[in-house]
Amino acid sequence: MGSALRAAVNATSATPSKPGRTARRRRLRGWLNSTEWVLAGVAILFLLAYAWPILQPDLGPSWKRICSTVECAAWLVFLLDYGLRLWVGTGARTSPSTSSIC
């Protein structure tokens, strides 16, 4: 998903830009580059925390609580990343009326 967003950002760099749009693109590229591996690690932690109680039903209540906490923390990280991508990437896309859809 990060590579698709990066490709979309790079595709818009060929179009004429307004002042300030280049800075937004740089910020978005920097954010994508700095969070790609972090989000992959968070996704792996989320999958482990989600699967462990299912694969081991007799898991103790404290471990189930830890897994639930890790799941919630991962969702918060994903939501924070999504919100920051929207905030940083504002104006980085072309409007649907000016872009071609295949």
Stockholm file with secondary structure:
# STOCKHOLM 1.0

chainA/1-102         MGSALRAAVNATSATPSKPGRTARRRRLRGWLNSTEWVLAGVAILFLLAYAWPILQPDLGPSWKRICSTVECAAWLVFLLDYGLRLWVGTGARTSPSTSSIC
#=GR chainA/1-102 SS CHHHHHHHHHHHTTSCCCTTHHHHHHHHHHHHHHHHHHHHHHHHHHHHHHHHHHHCTTCCHHHHHHHHHHHHHHHHHHHHHHHHHHHHTTTCSCCTTTSCCC
#=GC SS_cons         CHHHHHHHHHHHTTSCCCTTHHHHHHHHHHHHHHHHHHHHHHHHHHHHHHHHHHHCTTCCHHHHHHHHHHHHHHHHHHHHHHHHHHHHTTTCSCCTTTSCCC
//
